[in-house]
């Protein structure tokens, strides 16, 4: 069945995912509560948003897990993903923009999976100091936080790759790494031989932030397809309230400029904020910086969307992912959905309403054509030299002690 998602430009659904399970120490799980306490909701409301606070998932803490030294705490990570995914689905169905406050970066799998319930083609802008392309075979620490992108594109720990029934969650050409300045040798090997888009911190400085951000969007087809925006605060140069700070990242102004470009897109499906550690922020100044960034960037988004015609904000009859994979639903009827109705993720497949007259036949035809083109593209796509033209040869610095991506 088709589900009409009517986006509400002035509404945000705030979701907390308090987890440090994929990290190498506790602390990140306190981020959602700390950002709320520091005034995030009030600032977003002052910027013009209606904010629905959907609360937090159960806390998942890091533990040493010596029984799985190459993929530590995979069970706890899965619990956090399973808790978050249906809540992201619910937020998207309501028409609000999901803003996910998390600890570690592993929750990106749940955010993307929630978006793919309704959008066939989901890209990923991954703003992070680390490439997160390690796997259990290449990681000496077993830190799952350093494997997140590998899991998303179908490599990595088997339990997490299988979180999405038909991996990959996002195809490699539809992922753009942005602001990366730490790359381990095995990760560089991946970058040298895959069509993953990458805009390293050095590229951003060379190209200019706005140009680099727009190029990243264009490369993952972000101007047309829905995408998730991942923001790891450790990408900010000398930001200390995180487990793995570093020098040589993006400046605060560069981060703000890039996030503005990404957030202004009307096809932004969700935003997630990761890796802030309140235990390393005794005076709360880092929390205020993160909140100022989000309020500024999302305020610009609201102004940009309000300047467009109302019709441009409505998504055109997005489909559950089961249809995109040509898996017959339990009931093939097409039904419209009242935005904001009480709902759980299990209800969608059980709905059995008659065909809605407000879904035009030509819209269905366009969807069928789009799907046919996509299947053809995915079946025979070749990576051209132009596709790889944004790949930067990166001279890997000496590995910093304790880097979560090792």
C-alpha positions, 0 to 999 in steps of 0.5 A, a space after each residue: 500500500 502507498 502511504 502519503 507522507 505530508 511533511 510539516 516544515 515547522 514540526 520536529 520530533 525529538 527522539 533520544 537514543 541514550 547509548 554508549 554500547 558501541 563506544 569504548 567507554 560510558 558517558 555518551 548515553 547521557 547526551 540526550 538528557 544533557 542537551 534537553 537540560 541545556 535548553 535545546 527544545 526552548 531554542 528550537 521553539 524560539 526558532 519557530 518550531 513545534 517540538 514534540 519530545 518523544 522521550 528516550 529509548 532504554 539506556 544501553 551502556 558500554 561493557 568490556 565484553 571480552 567474549 567478543 573482542 572483535 565486535 564488542 557489545 553487538 547484542 546491546 547495540 542491536 537492542 538500541 537499534 530495535 528500540 529506535 527504528 519504529 520510533 523513527 518510523 512513527 516520527 516520519 509518518 507524522 510529517 515532522 522532521 526526526 531529530 535524533 539525539 544519541 550517544 554513539 554513532 551506531 544508531 545511524 542504522 536505525 535512523 536509516 532503516 526507519 526512513 526506508 520504511 517509507 522512502 525507497 531511495 535513501 542517501 546518507 551524508 555522514 559528517 564525522 571526523 572518522 570514516 568508520 569503515 573498519 570491520 571486525 577483521 580490521 579492528 584491533 579494538 572491536 569498537 563497533 562505533 568505528 564500523 558504522 559505515 561498513 555496516 550501512 553499506 553491507 560489510 562489518 559485523 554480521 549481526 548488524 549487517 543483517 539488521 536490515 533484512 536485505 543489505 545494504 541499507 544504503 548503496 555505496 554511491 549514495 553515501 558521502 563522508 564529509 569532514 573526515 580527517 582520521 583514516 586508518 590504513 584499512 579504511 583507506 584501502 576501502 576508500 581507494 577501491 569503492 565508489 563511496 563519496 568522500 569530502 575530507 577536511 582538506 577537500 572542504 578547505 580546498 573547495 570551499 565549504 558551500 561548494 563541497 557540501 553542494 557537491 556531496 549532495 549532488 553526488 548522492 542524488 541528494 537534490 532528488 532523493 531523501 537522505 539522512 544527515 549524520 552529525 558527529 560533534 567530534 568533526 569540530 576542530 578541538 571540540 573536547 566534550 567527546 571521547 575522541 577529540 582531535 585537531 585538524 577537523 572542520 572549524 565551527 564556522 565550516 560545520 555551520 555552513 555545511 549543515 546549513 546547506 544540508 538542512 535546507 534540502 526539503 528532502 532531508 529525512 532525518 538528522 542525528 546528533 552523536 558523540 557529545 559526552 556531558 562527562 567531558 563538559 563540566 561547565 556546559 559550554 560544549 552543550 551550548 555550542 551544539 545547541 547554538 549550531 542546531 538552532 541556527 541551522 534548523 532556523 535557516 531550514 525553516 526560513 528556506 522551506 517557508 519561502 517555497 510554495 506549500 505544494 513543494 513541501 508535500 512528499 509524493 506518495 512515498 511507499 513502504 520499503 516492502 513495495 520497493 523490493 516488490 514484496 507483496 504486502 498483506 493487502 495490496 490496497 492503496 490507502 491514505 493516512 491521516 497525518 499524526 494518527 496514533 500508530 505503531 510500526 506493526 500496524 502498517 502491514 495490517 491496514 486494509 482500507 479501500 483505494 483512496 481516490 486522492 492518489 492519482 493514477 499518473 502518480 502511481 505510473 510515475 512510481 512504477 517507472 521510477 522503480 523500473 529505472 532504479 532496478 535497471 540501474 542497480 542491476 547494471 550500474 557501472 562506476 565511471 571515472 567521473 564517479 570516482 573523481 571526488 576520491 582524494 588520495 589521503 596520506 594517513 597520519 599516525 594513528 592517534 592513541 585510543 582512536 575509536 576507528 582502529 
